[in-house]
Amino acid sequence: MSATESTRGRVALTRGIVALLIFAGFSALLILFVPEDFYPWIKALHIIAVIAWMAGLLYLPRLFVYHSEAAVGSEKSETFKIMERRLLRAIINPAMIATWSFGLWLAWKVFAFQGSWLHAKITLVLLLSGLHGYLSKGVRTFAQDRNTKSTKHWRIVNEVPTVLMILIVILVVVKPF
C-alpha cells in the first residue's frame, strides 16, 4: 500500500468514525428526548435502517463468494477488499447502530419490553448481530489474504441473514405468542 493510499484510508476511517459518532449522538438524543407523537418517524427510521442493514448483510457474503475465487494479490482481489471494507464501514455498521437504536426505543416506549414475540425477536436480532461480527471478521481476514473458508461456506453463510429476516418479520407482523 502506498503512502497516498494509506493517508486516504486514514482520512476515510476518520470520516467514518466521525459520522458514526454524530449518528450515535443523534440517535441517543432521539431515544431520550423524542416526544411520544414522534413514534411514526422512529418506526420509519427503524425500517429504513433494517433495510440498509439487511442489504449489506446479504451482499457482503456474496462478495466473499467471489473474493474467495479470486487469486490472492490479484487486481480483482484488491478490488474486492476495497468493496468489502467500504460496504462494512459505510453501510452495514451505521445501519446496524441505527437499527438497534431505533428498535430499542420502540421496544421501550411502545412495548415496554413486554411480549414473548418481542423477546424472541430481540434474540434473533442478537444472532443477526453475531453474524454481523462474523462477517466483520471475514472482511479483516480477506484484507490480510488469510481466508481459509471455501466458496461453499460463504454461499451457506449468505443464506443465514435471509432465514433470520423471515423469522423476525413473522414475529413482528404475526406476533404468534
ABEGO torsion letter per residue (X at the ends): XBAAAAAAAAAAAAAAAAAAAAAAAAAAAAAAABBAAAAAAAAAAAAAAAAAAAAAAAAAAAAAAAAAABBBGBAAAAAAAAAAAAAAAAAAAAAAAAAAAAAAAAAAAAAGGBEAAAAAAAAAAAAAAAAAAAAAAAAAAAAAGABABBAAAAAAAAAAAAAAAAAAAAAAAAGAX
